């Protein structure tokens, strides 16, 4: 992995963790609503990035 990919990997990992930390503070009645949707979206962003590299034949480390 080059420096750009390493930096991006760290930022994506941090982004997903921040979303989980923030949504932990949401009201409990939103667990299956906006909380779940935000968490799934944050993970989806990271997985779509990884999938793009796999499709193009570039190997990266999985978070």
C-alpha positions in Angstrom: 0.0 0.0 0.0 1.2 3.5 -0.8 1.0 6.4 1.6 -2.3 7.7 0.1 -4.0 4.3 0.7 -2.6 4.0 4.2 -3.8 7.5 5.1 -7.2 6.9 3.6 -7.6 3.5 5.4 -6.9 5.2 8.7 -9.4 8.0 8.0 -12.1 5.5 6.9 -11.5 3.5 10.1 -11.7 6.6 12.2 -14.9 7.8 10.4 -16.7 4.5 11.2 -15.7 4.6 14.8 -16.8 8.2 15.2 -20.2 7.4 13.8 -20.6 4.6 16.2 -19.5 6.8 19.1 -21.9 9.6 18.2 -24.8 7.3 17.6 -24.3 5.6 21.0 -25.5 8.9 22.5 -28.8 8.9 20.5 -32.1 8.1 22.3 -32.8 4.4 22.9 -36.1 4.7 21.0 -34.0 5.5 17.8 -32.0 2.3 17.9 -33.8 0.7 15.0 -34.3 4.0 13.2 -31.7 6.7 12.4 -29.1 5.1 14.6 -29.1 1.9 12.7 -29.3 3.7 9.3 -26.2 5.9 10.1 -24.2 2.9 11.3 -25.0 0.8 8.3 -24.2 3.8 6.0 -20.8 4.4 7.6 -19.8 0.8 7.2 -21.1 0.7 3.6 -18.8 3.6 2.7 -15.8 1.7 3.8 -16.9 -1.5 2.2 -17.7 0.2 -1.1 -14.2 1.6 -1.1 -12.6 -1.8 -0.5 -14.8 -3.4 -3.1 -13.7 -0.9 -5.7 -10.1 -1.8 -5.1 -10.8 -5.5 -5.4 -12.7 -5.1 -8.6 -9.7 -3.1 -10.1 -7.3 -5.8 -8.9 -5.5 -3.7 -6.4 -4.9 -5.5 -3.0 -5.4 -3.5 0.2 -5.5 -4.6 3.8 -9.0 -5.1 5.1 -9.9 -2.9 8.1 
